[in-house]
Amino acid sequence: MFTIDTIFENADIHTMDPAHPRARRIGVYDGKIVALDDDLDGVPARHHVDLGGRFVCPGFNDVHLHFSLLGANLNQVDLRKQTASTLDEVYRRIEEAAERTPDGEWVLGWGFDQFSLGAFPDIAVLDRISHGHPLLILHLSNHAAVINTEAFRRAGYEHPDDIDQPDLVIKEHGHVTGLVKDKMCFMFTGLANRVSEATLLHQLELAARYTLSLGITSFTDGGTGTDRNWEGIGQTPDDIGLFQEAYDRGLIHQRGTLMPYFSALHDLGQLTGDLKHGFGLDLGIRTGFEGGLLDIGPFKIILDGAFSSLSAYLNEPYLNMPDNKGVFSWDPQEFARQVAILHREGWRMAIHAIGDHAIDIALDAIEHAQQLYPRTDVRHRLEHCGLSSDATVERIIRDGIIVNPQGSFMKNNGDAYVRLLGEERARRAYRMGSFVHRGAIIPGSTDAPCAPVSPMISIEGMVTRKTAGGFVLGENERLTVDEALRAYTYGSAYASKKEQVLGTLSPRKYADFVALDADPHTVDPDSLHEIGVAATVIGGQVRYESAGR
């Protein structure tokens, strides 16, 4: 009789497949599932793995995770509120890092939040404690940063007070505060990220190891690459090549989808024959996309900022800020033109749109492109879809657009939404139930490191919708545990157009799954984030196993 590779047994398997929703055994051959339960009776296997009766489901698939940036942050000064809750602590950590950094090199930190600190860091203090180093500390949203005077100088701004971009370089009384937003933030981040190839590969390895321990078997890097001037939200102009090298060296085991950032795409010029136009990318692409581990997904384009950086583009002003409706990064007509070109050239789009005004503009552009160049089953995406009305929800479902809200934002940022938007709008922030309960499919993601990367934290947010202060961001937007798990598994596969090979534990699909220390259905919803990962399996190989399993 034919011998398969492995039988994983003694498990409470939730397959997410309606045709066979529960199982106790999974048989694997050549990285794929060949049979379940009774169909394995009498089948010999080279290995048997006892999962100890644990809850098992398809591997978590985070379809909007800044993978390379997460790795970079893990290599930088941690300034999140959990580790640096006061400005004095932020300053202390930065000065300690400056003292151990070689002369002339950047000091980099990440994850600060002005609401928990009470204010943004002060450029005058940063200049004093950075000891001559250029300094950049990234805001939790990744859409803002605070830099020092030496960082301005490194970018060619000898007199930064003369910069005339009031929405992007923030001043008080005519002097820069060090706070930069959106495009200027991305530019400075690109400048600071010019590190060695060895460092960049190490950062990818750090991200891979960390996310394996959280049960993530697939991810989409939510903005890969920069342009040739290193401006963008990725790491380098060679990002795809770096990912390929990391896979070649066995540094990453998860299935990765790369989402090229718009600035890395460029006109290919006049082509021959019937191919009169083209729009593509470089980014160090070479041989190495075989094997089902790495591929290229939709392009990423950013329309606005984030709520917490006061730059999401709104129809109505922020609460108690009558002159601030946020920041829009494009001329709307030029944006619509670019969307039409990319839609015509066969790209799928992942459009970052958080404010309701930005969402309206994104939907207008997608509808216009589809009218000009009709395509079927495109699955364009709205990344985040931070604030939407009932009419907008219906419009999105009608157009077949996939929204990608983050449950990870609920506890982490939710109280800030109430403070900045007011209770009524906050209840409509990152809507989930309004889509799922109308039959739409949504994926699971975290936008890490803008929020914690743990899928169980995000799943808890999807189920409870509770802020840290206990406010519920829309009772009707809550999902059941099953709906949240389905989003993180099948929903993510569907959003990536990979539901034929991922998303359920079914024969002929990849044997990617996670074993948890508890059944999410049996714990208090407020404790979902406490569930640990016992094992992470990719292609039938145990790639992570907790010490206690």
Secondary structure, 3 states (H helix, E strand, C coil): CCCEEEEEECCEEECCCCCCCEECCEEEECCEEEEEHHHHCCCCEEEEEECCCCEEEECEEEEEECHHHHHHHCCCEECCCCCCCCHHHHHHHHHHHHHHCCCCCCEEEEEECHHHHCCCCCHHHHHHHCCCCCEEEEECCCCEEEECHHHHHHCCCCCHHHCCCCCCEEEECCEEEEEEEHHHHHHHHHHHCCCCHHHHHHHHHHHHHHHHCCCEEEEEEEEECCCCCCCCCCCCCCHHHHHHHHHHCCCCCCEEEEEEEHHHEEECCCCCCCCCCCEEECCCCCCCCHHHCEEECCEEEECECCCCCCCCCCCCCCCCCCCCCCCECCCHHHHHHHHHHHHHCCCCEEEEECCHHHHHHHHHHHHHHHHHCCCCCCCCEEEECCECCHHHHHHHHHHCCEEECCCCHHHHHHHHHHHHHCHHHHCCECCCHHHHCCCCCCCCCCCCCCCCCCHHHHHHHHHHCECCCCCECCHHHCCCHHHHHHHHHHHHHHHCCCCCCCCCCCCCCECCEEEECCCCCCCCHHHHHHCCEEEEEECCEEEEECCCC
